[in-house]
Amino acid sequence: MKRFGKSHLDVLFRQVVAAELASAKKEVMVVTGEFSAFSNYIELQWAVRDAVMRGVSFKIYANSFEPGIARKLIQWGCKLYIGDRRARNHFMVVDKRTVTVSKEHPSGSCGDRHGMTSKIGVSKYMGIFQELIHNGKPVKKASGPNPLLEWLSHPVDLGARTDGARIDLDMYYGIYHEDIGHPDAPYLRPRIHPSPPQ
């Protein structure tokens, strides 16, 4: 049994989980709340993606998934399950040989994750996992809007033309906003080319 304590930005937790995922060969089972560690820490996303690319299968039970995260995991081939039943401790079983347990901590918190990795009690946690997914339901597609499509469909007004209609002038003069009221205000001073475009 190997314990890890609380650490700033959950560094110890992240190192332990990433190392366990790097050692995975066949299957990983995860039980979590809102899956915020995966959402918040990019190296855990990389570790899951790398394991998937090595052929490792993932089954993940959570109480909720952010739409963008669920979409990403489904695209990677992970099996997701969602349910109302909460696990007191969150955990991850790797290849039915080790379990990493994150002890109870405030939801969405940072720096409070602590727990252990052990080869003892793996079958107990696998039983909990099976019970949770039996009472939950599979997630086949992400609910909610796709953030990229939303942004492309309803672009933010940046206060300047961004459609490339005057890219030759943009490249020659650069963009300066000294007089926002005038449509040609961004095109005031030479910047890149030695002579203006024809």
N, CA, C and O of each residue as an XYZ file, in Angstrom:
792
protein
N       0.851     -1.187      0.000
C       0.000      0.000      0.000
C       0.890      1.241      0.000
O       1.859      1.333      0.754
N       0.545      2.172     -0.846
C       1.302      3.419     -0.942
C       0.329      4.585     -0.783
O      -0.638      4.703     -1.536
N       0.588      5.436      0.190
C      -0.310      6.561      0.460
C       0.198      7.843     -0.194
O       1.400      8.027     -0.384
N      -0.744      8.728     -0.535
C      -0.370     10.066     -0.999
C      -1.213     11.077     -0.229
O      -2.402     10.858      0.002
N      -0.591     12.176      0.162
C      -1.266     13.185      0.976
C      -1.782     14.348      0.144
O      -1.618     14.388     -1.075
N      -2.407     15.285      0.830
C      -2.875     16.507      0.177
C      -1.663     17.297     -0.300
O      -0.617     17.297      0.349
N      -1.811     17.966     -1.434
C      -0.706     18.774     -1.959
C      -1.269     19.932     -2.771
O      -2.394     19.881     -3.268
N      -0.463     20.968     -2.889
C      -0.869     22.151     -3.651
C      -1.232     21.734     -5.077
O      -0.460     21.042     -5.741
N      -2.406     22.157     -5.544
C      -2.908     21.824     -6.883
C      -2.972     20.315     -7.128
O      -2.912     19.868     -8.273
N      -3.092     19.545     -6.076
C      -3.220     18.084     -6.164
C      -2.070     17.426     -6.923
O      -2.279     16.432     -7.619
N      -0.863     17.968     -6.795
C       0.285     17.458     -7.557
C       0.542     15.980     -7.269
O       0.756     15.206     -8.202
N       0.526     15.572     -5.996
C       0.793     14.170     -5.660
C      -0.274     13.246     -6.247
O       0.045     12.198     -6.809
N      -1.526     13.636     -6.115
C      -2.634     12.869     -6.694
C      -2.442     12.712     -8.198
O      -2.579     11.612     -8.733
N      -2.128     13.798     -8.872
C      -1.966     13.767    -10.327
C      -0.806     12.852    -10.741
O      -0.914     12.116    -11.721
N       0.294     12.902     -9.995
C       1.445     12.050    -10.314
C       1.098     10.572    -10.148
O       1.458      9.747    -10.987
N       0.404     10.245     -9.072
C       0.027      8.852     -8.812
C      -0.917      8.341     -9.899
O      -0.710      7.257    -10.444
N      -1.949      9.119    -10.215
C      -2.930      8.689    -11.220
C      -2.275      8.556    -12.589
O      -2.508      7.569    -13.286
N      -1.461      9.528    -12.986
C      -0.790      9.469    -14.288
C       0.122      8.248    -14.372
O       0.172      7.589    -15.411
N       0.847      7.937    -13.289
C       1.737      6.771    -13.281
C       0.939      5.473    -13.395
O       1.336      4.562    -14.121
N      -0.177      5.387    -12.685
C      -1.025      4.189    -12.775
C      -1.591      4.026    -14.183
O      -1.628      2.916    -14.713
N      -2.027      5.118    -14.784
C      -2.559      5.044    -16.152
C      -1.468      4.653    -17.145
O      -1.732      3.937    -18.111
N      -0.256      5.117    -16.911
C       0.864      4.762    -17.795
C       1.187      3.273    -17.709
O       1.720      2.702    -18.660
N       0.871      2.638    -16.579
C       1.162      1.207    -16.412
C       0.023      0.314    -16.916
O       0.182     -0.904    -17.001
N      -1.124      0.915    -17.249
C      -2.295      0.127    -17.662
C      -2.034     -0.590    -18.990
O      -1.445     -0.034    -19.917
N      -2.497     -1.849    -19.047
C      -2.310     -2.636    -20.264
C      -3.629     -3.059    -20.910
O      -3.701     -3.193    -22.132
N      -4.688     -3.276    -20.092
C      -5.941     -3.798    -20.650
C      -7.170     -2.952    -20.339
O      -7.888     -2.535    -21.248
N      -7.413     -2.696    -19.039
C      -8.686     -2.080    -18.669
C      -8.540     -1.182    -17.450
O      -7.808     -1.490    -16.509
N      -9.254     -0.068    -17.492
C      -9.301      0.858    -16.355
C     -10.773      1.115    -16.030
O     -11.576      1.390    -16.921
N     -11.116      1.022    -14.742
C     -12.459      1.337    -14.267
C     -12.347      2.512    -13.300
O     -11.517      2.500    -12.392
N     -13.185      3.521    -13.500
C     -13.112      4.744    -12.693
C     -14.481      5.036    -12.092
O     -15.502      4.935    -12.772
N     -14.492      5.396    -10.821
C     -15.705      5.897    -10.164
C     -15.369      7.272     -9.611
O     -14.400      7.441     -8.869
N     -16.188      8.253     -9.984
C     -15.926      9.639     -9.595
C     -17.241     10.382     -9.410
O     -18.318      9.820     -9.609
N     -17.144     11.643     -9.030
C     -18.341     12.473     -8.868
C     -18.649     13.206    -10.158
O     -19.445     12.745    -10.976
N     -18.006     14.362    -10.333
C     -18.231     15.152    -11.551
C     -17.042     15.085    -12.501
O     -16.999     15.818    -13.489
N     -16.081     14.217    -12.214
C     -14.911     13.985    -13.063
C     -14.096     15.262    -13.244
O     -13.531     15.500    -14.312
N     -14.038     16.086    -12.189
C     -13.382     17.398    -12.294
C     -11.871     17.294    -12.413
O     -11.248     18.164    -13.022
N     -11.256     16.250    -11.845
C      -9.795     16.119    -11.959
C      -9.408     15.982    -13.423
O      -8.425     16.573    -13.870
N     -10.182     15.202    -14.167
C      -9.908     15.038    -15.600
C     -10.125     16.365    -16.331
O      -9.341     16.729    -17.208
N     -11.178     17.076    -15.972
C     -11.478     18.365    -16.612
C     -10.406     19.403    -16.310
O     -10.031     20.186    -17.184
N      -9.911     19.412    -15.072
C      -9.007     20.472    -14.622
C      -7.545     20.241    -14.959
O      -6.803     21.206    -15.142
N      -7.109     18.997    -15.046
C      -5.683     18.704    -15.178
C      -5.385     18.046    -16.519
O      -5.734     16.887    -16.742
N      -4.744     18.787    -17.404
C      -4.512     18.336    -18.774
C      -3.650     17.081    -18.829
O      -3.827     16.255    -19.725
N      -2.713     16.920    -17.883
C      -1.862     15.729    -17.949
C      -2.655     14.454    -17.694
O      -2.255     13.382    -18.148
N      -3.771     14.552    -16.979
C      -4.621     13.374    -16.802
C      -5.379     13.068    -18.093
O      -5.612     11.904    -18.417
N      -5.760     14.109    -18.826
C      -6.377     13.887    -20.138
C      -5.376     13.214    -21.079
O      -5.728     12.284    -21.805
N      -4.126     13.687    -21.062
C      -3.091     13.068    -21.904
C      -2.861     11.619    -21.500
O      -2.696     10.753    -22.360
N      -2.849     11.348    -20.202
C      -2.606      9.985    -19.728
C      -3.718      9.039    -20.181
O      -3.447      7.904    -20.574
N      -4.973      9.508    -20.128
C      -6.094      8.685    -20.605
C      -5.973      8.488    -22.110
O      -6.107      7.368    -22.603
N      -5.723      9.555    -22.830
C      -5.600      9.448    -24.297
C      -4.475      8.498    -24.685
O      -4.648      7.670    -25.580
N      -3.330      8.605    -24.027
C      -2.199      7.722    -24.329
C      -2.550      6.260    -24.044
O      -2.195      5.370    -24.818
N      -3.242      6.017    -22.939
C      -3.647      4.641    -22.609
C      -4.619      4.105    -23.659
O      -4.493      2.961    -24.097
N      -5.581      4.922    -24.059
C      -6.534      4.515    -25.095
C      -5.791      4.170    -26.384
O      -6.113      3.180    -27.041
N      -4.803      4.982    -26.746
C      -4.050      4.731    -27.974
C      -3.208      3.448    -27.874
O      -2.841      2.869    -28.896
N      -2.907      3.010    -26.659
C      -2.198      1.735    -26.459
C      -3.163      0.552    -26.469
O      -2.738     -0.600    -26.393
N      -4.463      0.836    -26.564
C      -5.458     -0.238    -26.599
C      -6.129     -0.526    -25.272
O      -6.838     -1.524    -25.147
N      -5.923      0.326    -24.277
C      -6.556      0.141    -22.970
C      -8.014      0.586    -23.061
O      -8.307      1.642    -23.621
N      -8.928     -0.217    -22.511
C     -10.344      0.172    -22.499
C     -10.672      0.878    -21.184
O     -10.094      0.579    -20.139
N     -11.612      1.820    -21.262
C     -12.015      2.599    -20.087
C     -13.506      2.468    -19.857
O     -14.303      2.551    -20.790
N     -13.873      2.261    -18.600
C     -15.261      2.329    -18.154
C     -15.279      3.336    -17.018
O     -14.555      3.188    -16.033
N     -16.113      4.366    -17.159
C     -16.117      5.465    -16.185
C     -17.538      5.711    -15.689
O     -18.450      5.949    -16.481
N     -17.713      5.650    -14.374
C     -18.990      5.983    -13.741
C     -18.846      7.332    -13.053
O     -17.887      7.566    -12.317
N     -19.808      8.215    -13.299
C     -19.799      9.533    -12.647
C     -21.225      9.966    -12.351
O     -22.180      9.419    -12.903
N     -21.359     10.957    -11.470
C     -22.665     11.544    -11.199
C     -23.032     12.582    -12.240
O     -24.210     12.872    -12.451
N     -22.012     13.148    -12.898
C     -22.247     14.093    -13.996
C     -20.968     14.226    -14.812
O     -19.864     14.010    -14.312
N     -21.141     14.584    -16.068
C     -20.019     14.863    -16.966
C     -20.269     16.207    -17.633
O     -21.401     16.499    -18.019
N     -19.244     17.023    -17.774
C     -19.376     18.224    -18.596
C     -19.551     17.756    -20.035
O     -18.906     16.789    -20.441
N     -20.419     18.422    -20.832
C     -20.660     17.962    -22.208
C     -19.390     17.827    -23.047
O     -19.235     16.850    -23.779
N     -18.482     18.796    -22.948
C     -17.257     18.732    -23.743
C     -16.376     17.564    -23.348
O     -15.754     16.939    -24.208
N     -16.313     17.261    -22.061
C     -15.504     16.150    -21.565
C     -16.138     14.825    -21.992
O     -15.439     13.921    -22.451
N     -17.457     14.707    -21.843
C     -18.143     13.476    -22.256
C     -17.938     13.232    -23.747
O     -17.674     12.105    -24.167
N     -18.058     14.286    -24.542
C     -17.883     14.167    -25.996
C     -16.482     13.645    -26.323
O     -16.321     12.754    -27.157
N     -15.487     14.202    -25.665
C     -14.098     13.789    -25.900
C     -13.903     12.315    -25.537
O     -13.320     11.560    -26.315
N     -14.384     11.903    -24.369
C     -14.209     10.532    -23.916
C     -14.934      9.536    -24.823
O     -14.408      8.464    -25.120
N     -16.132      9.892    -25.257
C     -16.888      9.018    -26.156
C     -16.153      8.883    -27.493
O     -16.073      7.789    -28.052
N     -15.618      9.992    -28.002
C     -14.850      9.939    -29.253
C     -13.626      9.040    -29.112
O     -13.224      8.389    -30.076
N     -13.038      8.997    -27.934
C     -11.871      8.148    -27.691
C     -12.264      6.680    -27.502
O     -11.387      5.818    -27.457
N     -13.551      6.381    -27.393
C     -14.003      5.004    -27.234
C     -14.226      4.568    -25.793
O     -14.408      3.379    -25.532
N     -14.216      5.499    -24.865
C     -14.469      5.163    -23.454
C     -15.956      4.885    -23.253
O     -16.800      5.513    -23.892
N     -16.275      3.950    -22.371
C     -17.661      3.675    -22.014
C     -17.996      4.484    -20.774
O     -17.340      4.351    -19.741
N     -19.016      5.320    -20.877
C     -19.410      6.199    -19.772
C     -20.739      5.754    -19.198
O     -21.632      5.309    -19.919
N     -20.854      5.884    -17.878
C     -22.089      5.575    -17.167
C     -22.370      6.727    -16.214
O     -21.460      7.305    -15.619
N     -23.648      7.044    -16.087
C     -24.027      8.143    -15.200
C     -25.122      7.661    -14.248
O     -25.997      6.888    -14.636
N     -25.063      8.124    -13.006
C     -26.068      7.720    -12.031
C     -26.105      8.670    -10.856
O     -25.205      9.489    -10.665
N     -27.177      8.545    -10.063
C     -27.359      9.424     -8.900
C     -26.621      8.929     -7.670
O     -26.315      9.712     -6.771
N     -26.333      7.636     -7.622
C     -25.672      7.088     -6.431
C     -24.246      7.592     -6.342
O     -23.472      7.490     -7.294
N     -23.913      8.134     -5.186
C     -22.574      8.692     -4.975
C     -21.696      7.700     -4.228
O     -22.124      7.056     -3.270
N     -20.466      7.598     -4.689
C     -19.488      6.782     -3.971
C     -18.811      7.686     -2.942
O     -18.422      8.813     -3.248
N     -18.678      7.178     -1.734
C     -18.048      7.992     -0.674
C     -16.622      8.369     -1.062
O     -16.217      9.524     -0.934
N     -15.872      7.389     -1.535
C     -14.510      7.617     -2.018
C     -14.479      7.356     -3.520
O     -15.110      6.416     -4.005
N     -13.761      8.170     -4.239
C     -13.599      7.951     -5.674
C     -12.421      7.004     -5.870
O     -11.483      7.002     -5.073
N     -12.467      6.198     -6.933
C     -11.384      5.236     -7.121
C     -11.193      4.862     -8.587
O     -12.037      5.125     -9.443
N     -10.039      4.233     -8.834
C      -9.682      3.779    -10.172
C      -9.033      2.403    -10.045
O      -8.063      2.239     -9.305
N      -9.563      1.418    -10.761
C      -8.997      0.068    -10.776
C      -8.271     -0.109    -12.099
O      -8.855      0.097    -13.163
N      -7.001     -0.491    -12.040
C      -6.191     -0.678    -13.250
C      -5.878     -2.159    -13.422
O      -5.258     -2.781    -12.559
N      -6.315     -2.715    -14.551
C      -6.019     -4.107    -14.935
C      -6.370     -5.126    -13.850
O      -5.736     -6.177    -13.761
N      -7.358     -4.827    -13.040
C      -7.824     -5.727    -11.971
C      -6.698     -6.110    -11.008
O      -6.778     -7.127    -10.319
N      -5.646     -5.279    -10.970
C      -4.510     -5.607    -10.099
C      -4.238     -4.552     -9.034
O      -3.769     -4.885     -7.946
N      -4.528     -3.266     -9.333
C      -4.322     -2.212     -8.325
C      -5.538     -1.298     -8.279
O      -6.257     -1.138     -9.265
N      -5.745     -0.712     -7.127
C      -6.803      0.281     -6.958
C      -6.176      1.539     -6.367
O      -5.396      1.470     -5.417
N      -6.523      2.681     -6.940
C      -6.120      3.980     -6.406
C      -7.376      4.633     -5.853
O      -8.352      4.831     -6.577
N      -7.350      4.964     -4.583
C      -8.525      5.524     -3.903
C      -8.239      6.962     -3.523
O      -7.228      7.267     -2.891
N      -9.155      7.848     -3.922
C      -9.103      9.249     -3.504
C     -10.157      9.409     -2.417
O     -11.354      9.306     -2.682
N      -9.710      9.660     -1.202
C     -10.627      9.761     -0.067
C     -11.593     10.929     -0.239
O     -11.341     11.864     -0.999
N     -12.689     10.851      0.478
C     -13.739     11.869      0.379
C     -13.160     13.265      0.556
O     -12.381     13.518      1.475
N     -13.556     14.173     -0.346
C     -13.096     15.560     -0.305
C     -14.205     16.457     -0.848
O     -15.119     15.963     -1.509
N     -14.149     17.754     -0.588
C     -15.198     18.655     -1.086
C     -15.285     18.608     -2.616
O     -14.266     18.556     -3.305
N     -16.490     18.625     -3.123
C     -16.723     18.552     -4.570
C     -16.026     19.689     -5.307
O     -16.147     20.853     -4.927
N     -15.299     19.344     -6.359
C     -14.633     20.345     -7.192
C     -13.458     21.031     -6.530
O     -12.942     22.013     -7.062
N     -13.023     20.540     -5.387
C     -11.943     21.212     -4.668
C     -10.589     20.954     -5.319
O     -10.421     20.019     -6.101
N      -9.641     21.798     -4.979
C      -8.283     21.673     -5.501
C      -7.320     21.661     -4.318
O      -7.359     22.550     -3.467
N      -6.457     20.648     -4.270
C      -5.499     20.550     -3.181
C      -5.958     19.688     -2.021
O      -5.225     19.530     -1.045
N      -7.176     19.119     -2.109
C      -7.717     18.313     -1.018
C      -7.671     16.811     -1.289
O      -8.000     16.017     -0.408
N      -7.271     16.414     -2.487
C      -7.280     14.987     -2.817
C      -6.130     14.276     -2.103
O      -4.980     14.710     -2.152
N      -6.467     13.194     -1.454
C      -5.480     12.371     -0.768
C      -6.014     10.950     -0.732
O      -7.220     10.736     -0.848
N      -5.131      9.982     -0.572
C      -5.603      8.605     -0.547
C      -4.474      7.612     -0.624
O      -3.434      7.786      0.011
N      -4.684      6.539     -1.424
C      -3.705      5.461     -1.470
C      -3.828      4.667     -2.757
O      -4.850      4.716     -3.441
N      -2.768      3.934     -3.074
C      -2.768      2.946     -4.145
C      -2.425      1.621     -3.495
O      -1.491      1.538     -2.698
N      -3.195      0.558     -3.841
C      -3.003     -0.727     -3.186
C      -3.347     -1.885     -4.116
O      -4.118     -1.730     -5.062
N      -2.762     -3.048     -3.832
C      -3.131     -4.278     -4.525
C      -4.120     -5.078     -3.684
O      -4.618     -6.116     -4.118
N      -4.398     -4.590     -2.485
C      -5.336     -5.248     -1.569
C      -6.716     -4.605     -1.732
O      -6.827     -3.382     -1.825
N      -7.755     -5.425     -1.767
C      -9.122     -4.907     -1.828
C      -9.600     -4.579     -3.234
O     -10.640     -3.941     -3.393
N      -8.867     -4.998     -4.251
C      -9.249     -4.684     -5.635
C     -10.624     -5.268     -5.957
O     -11.457     -4.586     -6.553
N     -10.872     -6.515     -5.573
C     -12.155     -7.162     -5.901
C     -13.328     -6.432     -5.230
O     -14.415     -6.355     -5.803
N     -13.115     -5.899     -4.026
C     -14.166     -5.125     -3.330
C     -14.556     -3.917     -4.160
O     -15.743     -3.648     -4.348
N     -13.564     -3.184     -4.661
C     -13.846     -1.979     -5.452
C     -14.447     -2.328     -6.819
O     -15.283     -1.587     -7.336
N     -14.025     -3.447     -7.397
C     -14.637     -3.877     -8.653
C     -16.116     -4.188     -8.453
O     -16.939     -3.912     -9.326
N     -16.453     -4.769     -7.290
C     -17.853     -5.050     -6.956
C     -18.666     -3.776     -6.816
O     -19.802     -3.700     -7.283
N     -18.080     -2.771     -6.169
C     -18.755     -1.466     -6.038
C     -18.987     -0.864     -7.417
O     -20.061     -0.334     -7.702
N     -17.968     -0.951     -8.270
C     -18.091     -0.412     -9.629
C     -19.239     -1.088    -10.377
O     -20.069     -0.410    -10.982
N     -19.290     -2.418    -10.338
C     -20.353     -3.155    -11.044
C     -21.738     -2.778    -10.525
O     -22.684     -2.643    -11.300
N     -21.848     -2.610     -9.219
C     -23.132     -2.230     -8.626
C     -23.561     -0.834     -9.092
O     -24.731     -0.605     -9.398
N     -22.601      0.091     -9.141
C     -22.922      1.459     -9.567
C     -23.351      1.510    -11.032
O     -24.340      2.167    -11.359
N     -22.624      0.830    -11.916
C     -23.012      0.906    -13.335
C     -24.316      0.148    -13.584
O     -25.066      0.487    -14.500
N     -24.591     -0.889    -12.763
C     -25.859     -1.619    -12.888
C     -27.036     -0.691    -12.573
O     -28.080     -0.769    -13.220
N     -26.866      0.190    -11.575
C     -27.922      1.129    -11.183
C     -27.876      2.436    -11.974
O     -28.800      3.245    -11.885
N     -26.819      2.647    -12.740
C     -26.717      3.849    -13.572
C     -27.184      3.557    -14.982
O     -27.785      2.515    -15.243
N     -26.906      4.477    -15.888
C     -27.267      4.240    -17.290
C     -26.102      4.650    -18.190
O     -25.362      5.580    -17.869
N     -25.941      3.950    -19.320
C     -24.841      4.288    -20.235
C     -25.063      5.650    -20.885
O     -26.198      6.046    -21.152
N     -23.985      6.345    -21.131
C     -24.037      7.628    -21.838
C     -23.584      7.353    -23.266
O     -22.420      7.024    -23.499
N     -24.499      7.485    -24.220
C     -24.185      7.195    -25.621
C     -23.682      8.426    -26.366
O     -22.853      8.328    -27.270
N     -24.200      9.588    -25.966
C     -23.719     10.834    -26.586
C     -23.776     11.944    -25.552
O     -24.533     11.883    -24.584
N     -22.963     12.951    -25.779
C     -22.883     14.065    -24.832
C     -24.144     14.906    -24.921
O     -24.612     15.219    -26.016
N     -24.691     15.268    -23.774
C     -25.840     16.165    -23.758
C     -25.340     17.603    -23.696
O     -24.237     17.872    -23.220
N     -26.150     18.502    -24.175
C     -25.763     19.907    -24.149
C     -25.056     20.321    -25.421
O     -24.698     19.477    -26.243
N     -24.855     21.607    -25.585
C     -24.276     22.127    -26.823
C     -22.783     21.844    -26.944
O     -22.071     21.738    -25.945
N     -22.332     21.727    -28.169
C     -20.909     21.616    -28.452
C     -20.331     23.021    -28.354
O     -20.735     23.886    -29.132
N     -19.388     23.297    -27.420
C     -18.899     24.662    -27.216
C     -18.269     25.272    -28.467
O     -18.433     26.468    -28.710
N     -17.552     24.477    -29.267
C     -16.928     25.007    -30.482
C     -17.983     25.412    -31.498
O     -17.895     26.488    -32.090
N     -18.990     24.549    -31.706
C     -20.057     24.893    -32.651
C     -20.841     26.112    -32.181
O     -21.230     26.957    -32.987
N     -21.070     26.198    -30.877
C     -21.764     27.372    -30.325
C     -20.971     28.646    -30.609
O     -21.536     29.661    -31.016
N     -19.668     28.584    -30.392
C     -18.829     29.762    -30.599
C     -18.801     30.148    -32.078
O     -18.857     31.331    -32.415
N     -18.713     29.146    -32.961
C     -18.691     29.434    -34.400
C     -20.041     29.956    -34.883
O     -20.098     30.815    -35.764
N     -21.128     29.436    -34.307
C     -22.470     29.875    -34.716
C     -22.824     31.253    -34.190
O     -23.579     31.986    -34.828
N     -22.288     31.612    -33.034
C     -22.586     32.898    -32.398
C     -21.274     33.561    -31.983
O     -20.968     33.640    -30.794
N     -20.497     34.040    -32.962
C     -19.183     34.597    -32.621
C     -19.291     35.844    -31.751
O     -20.265     36.593    -31.814
N     -18.275     36.035    -30.951
C     -18.195     37.191    -30.071
C     -17.786     38.407    -30.894
O     -16.921     38.304    -31.764
N     -18.401     39.559    -30.625
C     -18.020     40.792    -31.309
C     -16.730     41.307    -30.679
O     -16.723     41.766    -29.537
N     -15.644     41.224    -31.438
C     -14.341     41.634    -30.924
C     -14.049     43.115    -31.153
O     -12.973     43.599    -30.800
N     -15.003     43.832    -31.741
C     -14.819     45.266    -31.957
C     -14.020     45.589    -33.209
O     -13.702     46.755    -33.444
N     -13.692     44.605    -34.007
C     -12.957     44.813    -35.257
C     -13.384     43.735    -36.233
O     -13.834     42.662    -35.830
N     -13.242     44.023    -37.514
C     -13.597     43.027    -38.518
C     -12.626     41.854    -38.423
O     -11.410     42.037    -38.363
N     -13.184     40.658    -38.411
C     -12.335     39.468    -38.306
C     -12.604     38.491    -39.439
O     -12.269     37.311    -39.333
N     -13.208     38.972    -40.525
C     -13.595     38.074    -41.610
C     -12.542     37.952    -42.712
O     -12.752     37.198    -43.661
N     -11.432     38.658    -42.622
C     -10.371     38.566    -43.621
C     -10.655     39.351    -44.885
O      -9.900     39.239    -45.851
N     -11.730     40.152    -44.916
C     -12.086     40.887    -46.123
C     -11.000     41.879    -46.516
O     -10.853     42.198    -47.696
N     -10.248     42.364    -45.552
C      -9.202     43.345    -45.862
C      -7.857     42.850    -45.324
O      -7.096     43.610    -44.724
N      -7.582     41.568    -45.549
C      -6.369     40.998    -44.978
C      -5.111     41.651    -45.518
O      -4.112     41.753    -44.806
N      -5.146     42.100    -46.785
C      -3.961     42.758    -47.341
C      -3.646     44.031    -46.550
O      -2.484     44.323    -46.269
N      -4.698     44.789    -46.194
C      -4.475     45.998    -45.402
C      -4.102     45.664    -43.960
O      -3.287     46.352    -43.345
N      -4.711     44.591    -43.423
C      -4.356     44.167    -42.065
C      -2.867     43.865    -41.982
O      -2.199     44.271    -41.031
N      -2.349     43.157    -42.973
C      -0.937     42.781    -42.955
C      -0.038     43.991    -43.173
O       1.054     44.063    -42.609
N      -0.497     44.954    -44.000
C       0.339     46.114    -44.270
C       0.355     47.088    -43.096
O       1.416     47.532    -42.659
N      -0.818     47.409    -42.599
C      -0.911     48.450    -41.585
C      -0.939     47.936    -40.142
O      -0.609     48.682    -39.220
N      -1.318     46.703    -39.939
C      -1.502     46.222    -38.573
C      -2.842     46.701    -38.054
O      -3.539     47.455    -38.733
N      -3.198     46.284    -36.889
C      -4.503     46.654    -36.340
C      -4.309     47.579    -35.150
O      -3.706     47.202    -34.145
N      -4.831     48.802    -35.276
C      -4.757     49.796    -34.211
C      -6.162     50.352    -33.992
O      -6.855     50.665    -34.960
N      -6.578     50.476    -32.784
C      -7.941     50.921    -32.483
C      -7.923     52.310    -31.844
O      -8.414     52.496    -30.730
N      -7.361     53.270    -32.550
C      -7.289     54.606    -31.981
C      -8.581     55.386    -32.180
O      -8.859     56.323    -31.431
N      -9.361     55.015    -33.166
C     -10.636     55.674    -33.407
C     -11.644     54.603    -33.796
O     -11.851     54.349    -34.983
N     -12.268     53.976    -32.815
C     -13.185     52.864    -33.062
C     -14.370     53.302    -33.903
O     -14.955     52.479    -34.606
N     -14.741     54.579    -33.851
C     -15.910     55.058    -34.587
C     -15.737     55.042    -36.096
O     -16.741     55.029    -36.807
N     -14.537     55.042    -36.617
C     -14.306     55.089    -38.057
C     -14.021     53.682    -38.585
O     -13.190     52.977    -38.014
N     -14.707     53.246    -39.690
C     -14.536     51.874    -40.166
C     -13.102     51.545    -40.584
O     -12.710     50.379    -40.542
N     -12.307     52.547    -40.987
C     -10.929     52.283    -41.392
C      -9.932     52.589    -40.279
O      -8.725     52.628    -40.517
N     -10.436     52.805    -39.064
C      -9.554     53.166    -37.950
C      -8.445     52.156    -37.688
O      -7.338     52.564    -37.337
N      -8.690     50.843    -37.844
C      -7.604     49.908    -37.557
C      -6.409     50.026    -38.511
O      -5.334     49.500    -38.223
N      -6.594     50.723    -39.660
C      -5.547     50.720    -40.686
C      -4.824     52.056    -40.700
O      -5.002     52.853    -41.621
N      -4.013     52.301    -39.686
C      -3.434     53.631    -39.546
C      -1.931     53.701    -39.826
O      -1.487     54.667    -40.447
N      -1.149     52.744    -39.407
C       0.299     52.868    -39.537
C       0.897     51.657    -40.239
O       0.432     50.538    -40.021
N       1.910     51.845    -41.072
C       2.566     50.695    -41.702
C       3.202     49.801    -40.653
O       3.670     50.269    -39.615
N       3.212     48.480    -40.945
C       3.725     47.558    -39.953
C       4.627     46.474    -40.533
O       5.709     46.234    -39.997
N       4.208     45.805    -41.626
C       4.975     44.663    -42.107
C       5.639     44.925    -43.460
O       6.860     44.833    -43.583
N       4.831     45.253    -44.476
C       5.354     45.401    -45.829
C       6.016     46.764    -46.038
O       5.590     47.758    -45.450
N       7.047     46.811    -46.868
C       7.695     48.097    -47.139
C       6.845     49.024    -47.999
O       7.025     50.241    -47.953
N       5.915     48.465    -48.788
C       5.044     49.304    -49.610
C       3.622     48.792    -49.512
O       3.407     47.598    -49.305
N       2.627     49.698    -49.660
C       1.237     49.274    -49.504
C       0.807     48.319    -50.628
O       1.371     48.359    -51.721
N      -0.183     47.468    -50.365
C      -0.680     46.563    -51.403
C      -1.324     47.344    -52.539
O      -1.848     48.436    -52.320
N      -1.293     46.804    -53.733
C      -1.848     47.460    -54.928
C      -3.333     47.224    -55.025
O      -3.974     47.698    -55.963
